[in-house]
Amino acid sequence: MEKIAELLKKKKFWIATAESCTSGLVAHNLTNVPGSSEYFKGGVVAYSNEIKIKVLGVKKETLEKFGAVSHQTAYEMAHGVKNLMNVDIAISTTGIAGPGGGTPEKPVGLVYIGLATPDGVETRKFIFEGNRIENKENFCKASLNMLLEYLER
């Protein structure tokens, strides 16, 4: 985390989060470093589709067509919180932590992560195997690794 904090400060980037399946864990980790108020503006825990739509600006049609757990939703969540918080970078997470809720097409352990940056928005899909807590921790680690990769470019 210290490396991410150092790079955010060095680049003078502000960051925000939009989290569903990680329930604020990404924001928690980003703010565990002293001085995090120099780069972290805030986060939205958008567990319900209603909040995804009303607060983050995810289109109802996106949720109906692709579902809450999808590349498209992760993209719109990241884009939406970036605009809402007026930041340089935003991370979004949407997935299925388990133990229930999975399907053959969207199994437990599936997460889509969105990263909105000055260069645009990218999303990635990951599938982890573990219990609910392990999945949430892995989703968070994958998000932070994606952020670090971007910052180190």
Secondary structure, 3 states (H helix, E strand, C coil): CHHHHHHHHHHCCCEEEEECCCCCHHHHHHCCCCCHHHCEEEEEECCCHHHHHHCCCCCHHHHHHHCCCCHHHHHHHHHHHHHHHCCCEEEEEEECCCCCCCCCCCCCCEEEEEEEECCEEEEEEEECCCCHHHHHHHHHHHHHHHHHHHHCC
